């Protein structure tokens, strides 16, 4: 029976790859995943930092329009009240996004830790020939 298969393609014998090449291929696959996680983590961290800075700036500007008298809200100009309401909505929206980013960053860190726990040599550089 094996003779039948070998006669159909005498020049095409099965050969497997070398273990070194398999290891290199596996490392490249895991490396691509790790690089994607690192990039997502870096981008989310950068967005979080920038947004936090902008929210702090908006909160400082909002504090100026609030005033410091106990009855300031009674004598506030309509334009200042509208500006205060706008800033309040923007701050709330920004803080919601900060919360989402913090959760995402925690998830990316978990994914990175899980990947490195399953493939501890993922950070190792492949040996140069």
C-alpha positions as CSV (number, residue, x, y, z in Angstrom):
1,X,0.0,0.0,0.0
2,X,2.8,2.5,0.9
3,X,4.4,1.5,-2.4
4,X,1.3,2.7,-4.2
5,X,1.6,6.2,-2.6
6,X,5.3,6.5,-3.2
7,X,4.9,5.6,-6.9
8,X,2.6,8.5,-7.5
9,X,5.1,11.1,-6.4
10,X,8.5,9.6,-6.0
11,X,10.2,13.0,-5.6
12,X,7.8,14.4,-3.0
13,X,8.7,12.8,0.3
14,X,7.4,14.1,3.5
15,X,9.8,16.3,5.5
16,X,9.1,18.1,8.6
17,X,10.6,21.4,9.6
18,X,13.5,21.5,12.0
19,X,12.7,22.0,15.7
20,X,14.7,25.3,15.6
21,X,12.6,26.6,12.8
22,X,9.4,25.6,14.6
23,X,10.6,27.4,17.8
24,X,11.4,30.5,15.7
25,X,7.9,30.5,14.1
26,X,6.2,30.1,17.4
27,X,8.2,32.9,19.0
28,X,7.4,35.2,16.1
29,X,3.7,34.5,16.5
30,X,3.7,35.1,20.3
31,X,5.9,38.2,19.7
32,X,3.4,39.7,17.3
33,X,0.6,39.3,19.9
34,X,2.8,40.7,22.6
35,X,3.7,43.7,20.4
36,X,0.0,44.4,19.7
37,X,-0.7,44.3,23.4
38,X,2.2,46.6,24.2
39,X,1.1,49.0,21.5
40,X,-2.5,49.0,22.8
41,X,-1.3,49.6,26.3
42,X,1.0,52.4,25.3
43,X,-1.8,54.1,23.2
44,X,-4.3,53.8,26.0
45,X,-1.9,55.1,28.6
46,X,-1.0,58.1,26.4
47,X,-4.7,58.9,25.8
48,X,-5.4,58.6,29.5
49,X,-2.5,61.0,30.4
50,X,-3.6,63.5,27.8
51,X,-7.2,63.4,28.8
52,X,-6.4,63.7,32.5
53,X,-4.4,66.8,31.8
54,X,-7.2,68.3,29.7
55,X,-9.8,67.5,32.4
56,X,-7.6,69.1,35.1
57,X,-7.4,72.2,32.9
58,X,-11.1,72.3,32.4
59,X,-11.8,71.9,36.1
60,X,-9.4,74.8,36.8
61,X,-11.3,77.0,34.3
62,X,-14.6,75.9,35.7
63,X,-13.5,76.9,39.2
64,X,-12.9,80.4,38.0
65,X,-16.4,80.8,36.7
66,X,-18.0,79.4,39.9
67,X,-16.8,82.1,42.1
68,X,-16.2,81.9,45.8
69,X,-19.2,83.7,47.4
70,X,-21.9,81.6,49.0
71,X,-24.6,83.3,46.9
72,X,-22.6,83.5,43.7
73,X,-25.0,81.3,41.8
74,X,-27.8,83.9,42.4
75,X,-26.0,86.8,40.7
76,X,-24.1,84.8,38.0
77,X,-24.5,86.0,34.5
78,X,-26.5,83.8,32.2
79,X,-23.5,83.4,29.9
80,X,-21.4,82.2,32.8
81,X,-24.1,79.7,33.9
82,X,-24.3,78.3,30.3
83,X,-20.5,78.0,30.3
84,X,-20.5,76.3,33.7
85,X,-23.1,73.8,32.5
86,X,-21.1,73.1,29.3
87,X,-17.9,72.5,31.4
88,X,-19.8,70.3,33.8
89,X,-21.0,68.1,30.9
90,X,-17.6,67.9,29.3
91,X,-16.0,67.1,32.7
92,X,-18.5,64.3,33.3
93,X,-17.9,62.9,29.7
94,X,-14.1,63.1,30.2
95,X,-14.3,61.4,33.6
96,X,-16.4,58.6,32.1
97,X,-13.8,58.1,29.4
98,X,-11.0,58.1,32.0
99,X,-12.8,55.3,33.8
100,X,-13.1,53.3,30.6
101,X,-9.4,53.8,29.8
102,X,-8.4,52.7,33.3
103,X,-10.4,49.5,32.9
104,X,-8.9,48.9,29.4
105,X,-5.4,49.5,30.7
106,X,-5.9,47.0,33.5
107,X,-7.2,44.5,30.9
108,X,-4.2,45.0,28.7
109,X,-1.8,44.6,31.6
110,X,-3.6,41.4,32.5
111,X,-3.4,40.1,28.9
112,X,0.3,40.9,28.9
113,X,0.9,39.2,32.2
114,X,-1.1,36.1,31.1
115,X,0.8,35.9,27.8
116,X,4.1,36.2,29.5
117,X,3.1,33.6,32.1
118,X,2.3,31.1,29.3
119,X,5.3,32.0,27.1
120,X,8.0,33.2,29.5
121,X,10.6,33.5,26.7
122,X,8.4,35.9,24.6
123,X,10.5,38.9,25.6
124,X,13.7,37.0,24.7
125,X,15.4,38.1,21.5
126,X,15.8,35.3,19.0
127,X,19.4,34.1,18.6
128,X,21.1,35.5,15.5
129,X,22.5,32.9,13.2
